[in-house]
Each structure stands twice: as structure tokens, then as C-alpha cells.
Amino acid sequence: MDKIIRISITGPESSGKSTLSVELQKRFDAVLVHEYARLHLENNGKAYTYNDVIKIAQNQILLEKEAIKSFDQKAGSDKKNRFVFFDTDLYVLKIWSELAFGKCESFILNHLANDAYDMHLLCKPDLPWVFDEFREHPELEQRNFIYLHYLDAMQHQPKPWFEIYGDGSTRLEMAEKAIQSVFQ
């Protein structure tokens, strides 16, 4: 039986995470775990507190666990597909929490210390910013500053990671090559 391979797509807002996640899901006929933060903000409004970030992290973890459990149950003995893509990860919540509130809840840090992902794809914010009522940083300088936090996080964790940049087709091609270089 094949091992489930968990790949997170991470990076600052408006860096193409969701688009890349959907494209990779289609390309690899894979499972996709969506970002819980968006659902939370849609249901509760765009104003948030430190406690909201904690709730979002808890629910993101639950979504991830449910997806893996569902994958195991559906796959049975015919595991055609080994990949699960995550359209965000706890690094997003760690960095969001630290930048917005100057602190991060210990369970988020503990979850990251026990990193369950097999690979991270770090999306660079080199795409034009696209308005979204939940996005906060239209300035490229600010998104690049935030990106440096992601870069630091990737450099200090043990799993393979790859920087993804360029236009849409270039990003998908880079991501596919990165995945194939590690898992095929």
C-alpha cells in the first residue's frame, strides 16, 4: 500500500496558493484540503482577534485530519493517488499570529514541530495583488517583508521545500518538477 504524501502550499496572501493548489489537485487527481481561515472570516466577518486565529488553527488541523481519514477510507486497496495538497498550513497561521499579535499559541508551534507534511511549496508574492475583502496587504513591499518570514520558516524546518514563482504555467511546472524530484 502506498504512503499518503502530504504537500502544503504556503506563502503570503495573494501569492497564488489557492490557484496552485487547485491546479495540483487536478494534475495529480489528488485530495485538496482548503483553507479554513476563509470560511471562518466569511462566516464571522473580516475583523478578527487572537482567539479567532487560535480557532482557525484548531479547525484547520481538524480539516487536515478529516481529509486524511477520508482518503484512507476511500482508497482501500486501490490507492491510485498518494497525494494530499493543503491550500495553507500552520506556518501561515504562525506567521499571521506573530505579525498581527506579536505572539503565537504554543499548540500551533508544537504542531509545526511535529510537521506532518512531507513537502512544502513556498509561493513567492511576485504576482499582481488581487483585491479580496479578506486580504490586508496590497503593498508589494509589505508582502515581500512577510515573505521573508516564510522563507526563514522554510529554511529552519527539516522537510524538503521549494520556492515557486513566476506566472501561472511556470508555477505549475515548477511545482510538478519539485514533486517529481522528491517523490518519483
C-alpha positions as CSV (number, residue, x, y, z in Angstrom):
1,M,0.0,0.0,0.0
2,D,1.3,3.4,-1.0
3,K,2.1,6.1,1.6
4,I,0.0,9.2,1.6
5,I,2.2,12.2,0.6
6,R,1.2,15.5,2.3
7,I,2.2,18.6,0.4
8,S,1.5,22.1,1.8
9,I,1.3,25.2,-0.3
10,T,2.3,28.1,1.8
11,G,3.2,31.8,1.5
12,P,1.8,35.3,2.0
13,E,-1.6,36.4,0.8
14,S,-2.2,36.9,-2.9
15,S,0.8,34.7,-3.8
16,G,-1.2,32.1,-5.8
17,K,-1.6,29.4,-3.2
18,S,-5.2,28.6,-3.9
19,T,-4.8,28.6,-7.7
20,L,-1.7,26.4,-7.5
21,S,-3.5,24.0,-5.0
22,V,-6.4,23.5,-7.3
23,E,-4.1,23.0,-10.4
24,L,-2.1,20.4,-8.5
25,Q,-5.2,18.7,-7.3
26,K,-6.3,18.3,-10.9
27,R,-2.9,17.4,-12.2
28,F,-2.3,14.6,-9.7
29,D,-6.0,13.6,-9.3
30,A,-5.5,14.3,-5.6
31,V,-7.3,15.3,-2.4
32,L,-7.3,19.0,-1.6
33,V,-7.7,20.5,1.8
34,H,-9.0,24.0,1.6
35,E,-8.0,26.9,3.8
36,Y,-10.3,27.1,6.9
37,A,-9.5,30.8,7.6
38,R,-11.5,32.0,4.6
39,L,-14.6,30.1,5.8
40,H,-14.2,31.5,9.3
41,L,-13.9,35.0,8.0
42,E,-16.8,34.6,5.6
43,N,-19.0,33.4,8.5
44,N,-17.7,35.8,11.2
45,G,-16.6,38.9,9.4
46,K,-13.2,40.2,8.5
47,A,-12.4,41.7,11.9
48,Y,-10.6,39.0,13.9
49,T,-8.9,38.6,17.3
50,Y,-6.0,36.5,18.6
51,N,-8.7,33.9,19.8
52,D,-10.0,33.8,16.2
53,V,-6.6,32.8,14.9
54,I,-6.5,30.0,17.5
55,K,-9.9,28.8,16.5
56,I,-8.9,28.9,12.8
57,A,-5.8,26.9,13.6
58,Q,-7.7,24.3,15.5
59,N,-10.3,23.9,12.7
60,Q,-7.5,23.8,10.0
61,I,-6.0,20.9,11.9
62,L,-9.4,19.2,12.1
63,L,-9.9,19.6,8.3
64,E,-6.5,18.1,7.7
65,K,-7.2,15.1,9.9
66,E,-10.6,14.5,8.3
67,A,-9.2,14.7,4.8
68,I,-6.5,12.1,5.7
69,K,-9.1,9.8,7.4
70,S,-11.5,10.2,4.4
71,F,-8.6,9.5,2.0
72,D,-7.7,6.3,3.9
73,Q,-11.3,5.1,3.9
74,K,-11.9,5.8,0.2
75,A,-8.6,4.5,-1.0
76,G,-8.9,1.0,0.4
77,S,-6.6,-1.4,-1.6
78,D,-6.8,0.7,-4.8
79,K,-4.6,3.7,-3.8
80,K,-4.4,5.2,-7.3
81,N,-3.5,8.6,-5.8
82,R,-1.0,9.2,-3.0
83,F,-1.1,13.0,-2.8
84,V,-3.0,15.3,-0.5
85,F,-2.5,19.0,-1.1
86,F,-3.1,21.6,1.6
87,D,-4.1,25.1,0.5
88,T,-2.4,26.6,3.6
89,D,-0.6,25.2,6.6
90,L,0.1,26.1,10.2
91,Y,3.1,28.2,9.1
92,V,0.5,30.7,7.6
93,L,-1.2,30.8,11.0
94,K,2.0,31.1,13.0
95,I,3.3,34.0,10.9
96,W,-0.1,35.7,10.7
97,S,-0.4,35.4,14.5
98,E,3.1,36.7,15.2
99,L,2.8,39.6,12.8
100,A,-0.7,40.6,13.9
101,F,-0.5,40.0,17.6
102,G,3.2,39.6,18.4
103,K,2.8,36.0,19.7
104,C,1.8,32.5,18.7
105,E,-0.1,29.9,20.6
106,S,2.1,27.0,21.8
107,F,-0.1,24.3,20.2
108,I,0.5,25.8,16.8
109,L,4.2,25.7,17.4
110,N,4.0,22.2,18.7
111,H,2.0,21.1,15.7
112,L,4.7,22.6,13.4
113,A,7.5,20.9,15.5
114,N,5.8,17.6,14.6
115,D,5.4,18.6,11.0
116,A,3.2,16.1,9.3
117,Y,3.8,17.5,5.8
118,D,6.2,15.7,3.5
119,M,7.0,18.7,1.4
120,H,6.3,22.5,1.3
121,L,5.8,24.6,-1.7
122,L,6.5,28.3,-0.9
123,C,4.7,30.7,-3.2
124,K,6.6,33.9,-3.8
125,P,4.4,37.1,-3.9
126,D,5.6,38.1,-7.4
127,L,2.1,38.0,-8.9
128,P,-0.1,41.1,-9.1
129,W,-2.1,41.7,-5.9
130,V,-5.7,40.8,-6.4
131,F,-8.4,42.5,-4.3
132,D,-10.2,40.3,-1.9
133,E,-12.2,41.6,1.1
134,F,-10.1,39.4,3.4
135,R,-6.7,40.5,2.2
136,E,-4.8,43.1,4.2
137,H,-1.6,43.9,2.4
138,P,-1.8,45.2,-1.2
139,E,1.6,46.8,-1.0
140,L,4.3,44.6,-2.6
141,E,6.9,45.9,-0.1
142,Q,4.7,44.6,2.8
143,R,4.1,41.2,1.1
144,N,7.8,40.8,0.5
145,F,8.5,41.6,4.1
146,I,6.0,38.9,5.2
147,Y,7.5,36.5,2.6
148,L,10.9,36.8,4.4
149,H,9.2,35.3,7.5
150,Y,8.1,32.3,5.4
151,L,11.5,32.0,3.8
152,D,13.0,31.9,7.3
153,A,10.5,29.3,8.5
154,M,11.2,27.0,5.5
155,Q,14.9,27.3,6.0
156,H,14.6,26.2,9.6
157,Q,12.3,23.2,9.2
158,P,13.6,19.7,8.1
159,K,11.3,18.8,5.2
160,P,12.0,19.4,1.5
161,W,10.7,22.7,0.3
162,F,10.8,24.6,-3.0
163,E,10.2,28.2,-3.9
164,I,7.5,28.7,-6.5
165,Y,7.5,31.9,-8.6
166,G,6.6,33.3,-12.0
167,D,3.4,33.2,-13.9
168,G,0.7,30.5,-13.6
169,S,2.0,28.0,-16.1
170,T,5.6,28.4,-14.8
171,R,4.4,27.9,-11.2
172,L,2.6,24.7,-12.0
173,E,5.5,23.4,-14.0
174,M,7.9,24.3,-11.1
175,A,5.7,22.6,-8.6
176,E,5.3,19.4,-10.7
177,K,9.1,19.2,-11.2
178,A,9.7,19.7,-7.4
179,I,7.2,17.0,-6.5
180,Q,8.6,14.6,-9.1
181,S,12.1,15.2,-8.0
182,V,11.3,14.1,-4.4
183,F,8.6,11.5,-4.9
184,Q,9.0,9.8,-8.2
